[in-house]
Amino acid sequence: MKKSICKTPELCVPMRLRVLRNGDKNKNRAFIIIGPDSSPGRKMQCTEILNLPSAARRLFNEKGKEIFALKDLQRDELVYVSCGEHWINPDVSIAQQKKQIFLRNLASDISKIQTFCSIRKIEALVLEVQSDIVSGAKLAVHKPVAIFGEEKQMIGPKEKQMQKNALTTEKASSEILDSHARAHLRMKACHTLLRYAWQETPHDFDEDDSLPKKMEEELFENVEPQKKYSHSPKQSKLQKLCHQQFEYRDGQIISCAAPQLVLGVRGPDLRSGMEVVLVEKKVDGSHQRWMHKEGSRTFHLVSNPDLVLAVSMTNTRNEAYGYPVIVQKYKPYNNGTSNQKWNYVENTKAFMAFHSTALDKEITAANYAGICTSSVLKEENIDQPGYYYFSPTGKKKTMLCLACGQSMRAEKGLKQLCPGLPFLCASGCKTQTPFSRGPFKVISVAEADLSSYEAEKTLSYYEERLLSLRMKTCAQVVSHRGTAALHQKAVKVIAYKNGDGYRNGKLIVAGTFPTLLTECTEQLGLTRAASKVYTKDGTTILSLRDLVLWALEESFIQRNTEEQKKEAVPVRTKETTIKKNSRMKVKTKLFPKSVTSDSLDGIDKSLLTLILRNPIAIWVSCGEPFLSPKESPKIRKTEVAKKRQNFG
């Protein structure tokens, strides 16, 4: 929770609020608390006074909008307190609340399966410098520029000979020239491959110097805007290639483009998870020397052999920058550790990541996606990371995979398994009923077949089931609303991806909320199923009815503000007061009572049609918090600057 910054004494006046459990429809059970802000101490007060099962973590207003600062609330306003779960609409019945919770849990399980399917077949990735090749630049793994062989098609016979001559000269004079001179020879060999458009060999044209018709059509069909600083695709590709070439020599991983820079870790205190960066090459640099073990295919830091070069998979992969490279505690397991295994290809100067078996990659993906490995293996004992505990009698030993053990945490006093002990997770055994769900909330581990050839089918099955259940639930809710459903016409929206501001909006027409979520997922190209919808002010939308009510309220506020501005004295302080009090006055004066109720019958049909004539702007996420469209341009400028640095 963000703490409010008190600039004036008036902002720190204690505020009285009514608090209620999340989903509780009986407002008479609300308790009164008094506090100046939403500090952890006030949350603790909510936890105690409401007798919550665990610590209070999130606050919501009556519309379901999450509260981050109490300055946005009014005196005696009702606030719902949750232990971290999403807002539960108190107006729906207990049965409907249970259905909503079930659907959310099912969506959470499906999200894990989607993550697993997206990373289980990791393509060839190579080590790469993320930005400019300078000291302090971060490392990542990314798709190779070419399949290390395509360059032959890009290099003409003259360039080949020039490159060969330059390299031969360097080799012959390596004992005579210093490192600075040798670096110049390398860069000369690299840059001789580049040609500008006017340097290309001209085609044989007809006498009228016009392009052949077929070639002209192809040129106009395949026109693509080039990078601002790239003179040609060939040059950009070769510059990118320089970021992906390294040499392992004398215990150091050296950048071929800048031999004075090597891979290392900064800081005296080494720990697992620290980023690997380019550092100045030093003879006595203990944090920049690596020991290659061919048997385990790992690179160990000489100053601390327990730390190895690894790919971080804790965050979702960024398509532009790939997975970051870190040092990680060495895991001596055959499976579930593919992110620590590398292959140094000497002739192409490339470090290939995830150099392991398909099974190892799948177990690694399952561990990071939070999937039980027994869903992938199906009754096969393998060497993998995991935990174990003994029964109360001490006779029976139960072994769990990494995901199942982490979901149970300290409930059973788990201990880490030693490597070299093949096992199958107990969650996948049919006899182990207490662990049938494993890390899932709804899906049974035994029923979820995520083996190599069945994973995609299983994912499709559960996605279709979730969509079907959402449609049924929506139909039941609409039927209970009676005549209000008659006014719930199809709504037009302009959907934007959360964090993209007003870029790449998609016009969508939907008659039900599940349909809206499905269309947003497909048309916006989201990596996971859309689960949250926001308006421009951050209001969370849980149904099309909520969206219609919000649009009506915004219309009234805008009209009320314009009328007051015409009558108000043009003083800056008064304008600010008008903006602050608009929403409250709308509710008390302009807003019809029927609008705030469950029914839309009291709204004039012509007014409703007028409001819904124009599409409503919404921002869609896969569960991430709302990012204001006003903040998005700043973030986008930063990303563009980084991309320009990366791709030249």
N, C-alpha and C positions, 0 to 999 in steps of 0.2 A: 504494500500500500504506500502511496506517495504521501509524504508529510507536507502539510500546507506551510508555506513560508509566510511568517507573520511580518508584514512590512509596517502595519499600523495597528494600534491597540484594538481598533474596532473589529478586525478580522479574527481576533482570538477570544471573542466573547463566547462562553460556553453555550452549547446548543442542546436543546432537549429533543430527543427522538424516541419514537416507538419502535421497538424491535420485535421481530417474530421469526419463528423457525421457517426455513425455506419450504414452501408448499403448503403451509398451514393456512386454511381458509377462514378460521375463526379469529377475527380481528379483536375480539374481546379478550383473547389470551395474550395480547401484546404487553410487553413490559416497557417501562420508561427508563431511559438512561440519559445522563447528562455528561457531555464531553466536548472539548474544543476541537478535537481532530480525530482521525481514524487510526490512532497509533495502536501498536500491539497491545498496550495496556487496556484500551477500550475493547479490543477484540476479545481479550481474556475475560473482561467483564461480561460480554455477550455469551461466551462459552459457559460461564458459571450460571448466569441468571436464566439462560434457556435450557440448561442441562443437556448440552450437545454431546454426542458420542465421542467427538474428537474436537480439536481446536478450530475455532471460527477462522475462516480464511477469506471469504468473499462476501460482499454486501451488494444487494440489488434493491432498486426502487420498485414501485408497484407495477411498472411496465416491463420489468425484466432487464432494465439497463444497469450494467454493473457500475458501482460507485467507487471511485478512487480518492475522492476528496469531499469532505462534508460541506465545503463551501457551496456545492451545487444543490444542497438540500434546503428545505424550508423547515421552520420550527414545527415540531410535532408531526413531521412526515413519517410515514410508515416505511420501515426498512426490513428487508428479508435477509437473514443471515444463513450462510451455508458453510459446510466444512470442506469446501473445495469443488463440490459438484456444480453442475449447471443450474440455472434458475428453473424452478418448477412452478408452473402457472397454478395458483391456488383456485382459480375458477373452474378448473376441470375436475372431474370426479377422481376418487382414489384409484378406480380401475384404469382410468385413462392415464393417470400419473404413472402407474406401474407399467403400462404399455410404452409410455414415452421413455421411461428409464430403461426398459428392455431394448427399445430401438437404439438408444444412445449407446448402450453397452455392446449391442451387436455391431453398430457402426465402428466402435472402437476396435473390436476384434478384427473386423474386415480391414481396417486401416493397417493393422499389423501384418495381415496377409499380403496386402498391396505392397507394403514396404519390402517384405521378403521377396515377393515375385520380381520387384524392380531391381534388386541388387543380387539375386542369387546367381545370375549368369553374367558376372562382371566381365566386360569385354577387355581387350588388351589396353592397358593403361601404362603410361611411362612417366618417369620423374621429370618435372618441369619447374622452371622458375616462373612464379606467378606474374611478376611485373618486370621492371627494368633490371638488368643484370648488374646490380650494385650491392655493396655490403649492407646486410640487413634485410635483403629481399627474401620473402617467404617462399617455401617449396610446396608443391602439390603434385598429385598424379592426374594426368589428363590423357585424352585420346591422342595417339601419335599423329603428327602432321601428315605423314604418309606411311605406307607399309614398308618403310625403309627399302626402297627398290623403285618407287615411283620417281625418285629424284633422277634416276637414269634417263627417264623419258624427258625430263625438264632440261637436261644438260646437253648442249650441242657438242659436236666433235672438237671444235676449237676450245671450248671451255674445259672439256675433259683434259686436253693436252696442257692447257695453261695451269689447271689445278694440279695435274701430275708433276709438271715442272716445278711448281712452287713447293709442293710437298717434298720432292726429291732434293731440291736446294736446301730446304729446311733440315732434312735428315742428314745431308752431307755436311752441313755446316753447324750441326747441333753442338759439336764439341768446341767450336770456335766462337759462335755468337752467344750473347747473353740471353736471358729469358725475355727481355723486352724486345729484342730484335726478332726472336723466334715467334713471339706473339704477333708481330706485324706480318710475318710471313703467313701465319695461319689465317689471319683476317683477310689478307690479300687473296689467298686461295678461295676463301668463302665468298668474297664480294665479286670475284671475276665471274661467278655464275650468274650474276644479275644482269638483266637487259631491260632497257626501257622500251616503250612501244615503238618508238621511231628507229630503234636499233635492230628490230626483228628483220629477218630475211623477207623481202617483198615477194608476194605471189605473182605468178605469171597471169596477167589479165589480158583482156581483149584490147584491140586497138583504141577503143573509145575510153579506156582506162576505167571502166565501170566494173563493179563486183558482179560475179556470176549470180543469177537470180536465186539459186538455192542457198548459196552462202550468205547473200544479203538477208534472206528470210531468217536464217539461223541466227545471224547477228542481232536482228531486232527482237527475236523471240527470247533470246538468252541474255538480254541486257540486265545487269544487276549493279546496284550502286556500290562503288568500291569504298574502302575505308578512306577517311579523310587524309591520312598520312601515308597511305600505301600507294606507290606509283604503279604497281601492277600486282596481280595475284601471286605471280611467281616470287616477287621480292618479299611480299608478306609471308609467304609460306617458308621461304628460306630463313627469314628472320625468326620465325616461330621455331624452326628446326634448331637454331642456335640455342634456344632456351631449353631444349630437350636433350642436349648432348653433354655427357659427363664422362670423365675418365677416372677409373680406380687405379691409383698408383701410389706406392709407398704408404699404404694405409690411409690415404686421403681420397675423398671423392671430389674431383676437381672439375670446375666448369670449363668446357672446351673453348667457349667464347671469351672467357676472362680467366686465364690460368692462375691469376693471383687470388682468386676467390674459391673457397672450398665449403663443403657442407659442415656445419657445426651447430653447437648449442650455446647460447649466451647465458651468462650468469654463473656465479660460483656454486649455488645450491641447485643441484640437478634433481629432477623429480619426473615421474612418469606423466606424460601429457604435455610436456614442454614442446614448443614449436621448433622445427629445424629451419635454420636460415643460412644464407650465404655470409661467410665471415672472411676477414683477411687471413691469408695463408701465413701461418707461423710455424717455425721449426719445432718449438717447444709447446705448441697448442694442444693441451691434453683433451679438450672438449671438441676437437675437430678430426680426431683419428678414429678410424673404424676397422674392426677386425671381421673379415669375411669368413663365415663357416659354411663350406659348401654342403655339408651333410644336412644341416637344418635350413639352408638357403637364407640365412639371416646375416645382418650387419650389426655387430655389437660395438657400442661405444667403449673405447679402450679405457677411458677414465672411470667407467662404471659398466662392466660387462653385463650387468643385469638389465641394462637398458638397450633396446634395439631400435633400428630404423623401422618405422611402422606407418601405416595409413590410418588416419583418424576417421572413424565411421560413426561417431556419436551424433554428428549433425547430418541433415539431409544434404545430399550431394548438390553442389551448385554447378549447373551446366556450363557456366562461363569460366569458373575457376577450378572445378574438379574437387577431389578430396584433399584436405590439408595433410601435410606430412609432419609427424611428431616423433618423439622418442617414447617408447612404451616398455613397460616391464615385460621381460621375455617370458613367454608361455611355452613350456616344452611339451606341447601336445601335438599329436598327428593331425587332428581335425579341430576346426574352430579358430584357427590362427593364421589363415591365409593372408591376412593384412600385414603380417610380419615377414612374409617370404618374398624374396626378390631374385631376379635373374639378370646378371650383368652381361650384356651382349657386347663383347669387346670390339668387334668389327664395325658396329653401327654406333658405338658410344652411347648405348641406351640402357637405362635401368628399368626393367619390366617389373611392375608390381603384381601382386596376387599370383605369383608363380607357384601354383600348387594344383592339386587334383580337383575335379568337379565336386566331389563329396566334401572336401575341406572348405571350398568356397560356399557351398550350401549351408554347412553347419555354422560358418562364420556369419553368413547373412541371417540365419535363424537366431543366433545369439544377439545380434544387434537390433533385429526387428522385434525381439521379445516373443519368439515362437518356440514352442517345445520341440526339441530335436527329434523326439519319437514320431512326430507327424511327418518328418522328412525321411526317417530311417525305416520305420515300420518293421519292428522286431529284429534289429541288427545291433549287436554290441560293438561299440567303437571307442577308441581312446579320444576323450574330449574333456574340456573343463566342466566341473560340476561340484556338487555338494553332497554330503551325506549326514545322516543322524541315526541314532539307535532308538529302538522302542523303549518304553518305560521299564520293561524287564531287562533290557540290555542284550537280548538275544537276536533280535531282528535288525538288520542294517538296511536302510532305505536310501537309495541314491537318486539324486535329481540333477537335471541338466542346469545350465547356467540361468536360463530364463525362468524356469520354475523355482529355482532356489532364490533368485532375487525377488520374485513375487511374494514368496513366503517370508522373506527377511529373517528376523530373529525369533520367529514364533516357535521354532523347533530346536533352537540352538545349533544351527547348521555349521558344519566344518567343511573346509575345502578339500576336495579329493586330490590325491597325489597322481601325477601323470603315469601312464603306462598301465592303467587299470581299465580295460574296456567294459562298458556297461550300457544299458538301455534305461532311459529315464522312467521312473516309476509312474509318471503321469500317463504314459502310453499303455501301461498294463491294464487289461480289462478287470483284473481282480482288485486293483487299487482304486476303489471308488472315491475315497476322499480327495484324490488328486486328479479326477477325471477331467477337470477343466484346465488345470495347470495355470498358465499365465492368462488364459482367456477368461472373459467374464460371462459369456453365454455359450459359446461353441464348445463342444466336447473335443478333447484332443484325439480320442480314438476315432471320431468321425471325420476329422479334418485330415484328408490325405493330401499332403504337400510334397509328395515324392516327385522325382524329376519330370515324369510324364503326366502327372495328375494335378500339379499345383495350379496351373492356369484354369483348368476345368473347375476345380474346387472354388477358386476365387470367383469365377463367373456365377457359379451356383449360389453362393452366399450373397453376392451383389444383387442378383435377381430376386432372391428371397427377401432381402431388406427392402427393395423397391416395392415388392408386392405387399409387404406388411405395412409400409408407409401409406400406400394407396388405400388399403383397407381401413387403417386408423383414421385417415383423413376423411374417408367416406362416412365413417361412423360419427365423427365429430360434426360434420356438416349436417347429417340427418338429425342430430340432437339440437341443432340450432334452429330448426324449424324454418320459419319464414325468412330469417336472416340469410339463409342460403340462397334465397331468390335474388338477393342483391349482390351476391358474391360472383360477379362476372369475371371474365378473363381479364387479367391485369397486364398492361404493357410496362416493361421495365428496360432500362439500359444498365446492363450488368458490367461491372468492372472488377478486375482482380484486386483483392486487398493489397494495398501497397503500391499499386500502379497509378494512383491518382485518377486522372480523367483520360488515360490512354487506352486505346484498343477496346472501347466499349462495344458490347453486343446487344442488339435489340432482341428481346425475348418476350413472347406472349405465353402466359401460363394460366391455367384455370385452377390448379391445385399447387400447394406448397411443395410436395415431393416432386412434381413435374418441374417446378422452377429450379429445384436443387439439381435434378438430373440434367436439365438443359444447360445450366450454368457450368456444371462439371465438363460437359462435352464441348460446348462452344468456347469456353475460356481456356480449354486445354489444361485443366488442373491435374496435378500428379496424383491426388487422392480425391475421394468423393467430397463434394461441397457439403459443409455441415453448418456454417454460420453465415448469416446475412445481416449486413449493417446498412443504416442510412448514413447520410453525410455528416450527421452530428454524433454518430457512434451508437445510436439506438439499435439494440438487437431485435431483429424481426423473427418471430417464431411461426407466423402464419400469414397468409395473404390478407386476412382481415386486419391484422396488426399493421400491415403495410398501408392499407387503405385509410385506416384511422390516422396514421402518422401523416399521410399526405394531406388529409383534411385539416388536421391541426396546423401543419405548416402553412397551408393556404390562409387560414384565419389569422395566424400570427403575422404573415406578410402584409395582409390587408390592414390589420390593426396598426401595425408599425407605420405604414405609409400614411394612414389617416392622422395619426398622432404627430408625425413629422410636419405635416402641413399646418397643424394648429400650434405646435410647440414653438417657443422662442429659440432662435438659432444659437444656442449656447452649447458648448461641447459637453459639459457635465450633464445637461438635461438629456442629450441624445444618448449618452451612456446609460442613464437611468431608464429611458424608454426601452432600450434593448434588453436590459436585465429583467424588467418587470413584464415584458410582453407575454411570455409564456404563462405566467400566473394569471394575468388579466384575461387572457383568452379563455382559460378554463372557467373563470368565474362569470364572465360577461357574455362573450360571443359564442362560447361553445354550448350547443344544445345538450341537455341532460342525456338524451338518447345516445349521443355519440360515445359517452364514457361508459355506457352500459354494454351488455353482451350483444345487443341487437343493433342492426343498422336500419331498422324500420323507420326511425324518426328522421332520417336524413332525406332531404328532398332529392328525388331521382334526377332532376335536371342538374342540380348542384353536383351530385355524385358523378354524373356523366361528364360534366365540365372538368372536374378535377382529374378524372382518369383519362381524359382525352390525350394528354401528353404523357410520355413514359416517365416513370419514377426512377431516379438514379439510385442504384444499390451497389454495395461492395461485398464481394463473396470471398470467403476463406475456407480452408480445410480444417479449421479449428483454432487458427492463430488469432491473437487479439487484434482489435481494430486499429488500423493505421490511418490517421487523418489524411484526406487528399491534399491538404495544405502542406503537410510534411513530405509527401511523396516526391515533389519536384527537387527538393534539396537532396534527398537520398538518391534520386535518379541521376542528378548531376555528378554526384560522387562516384556512382557506378560507371557512368560513361567515361569519366576521367580515368578510372582504373582500367576499363577496357581499352582505351586508347594507349595507355602505357603498355598493356599486355600485347596488343596486336600491332603496335607501331602505327 
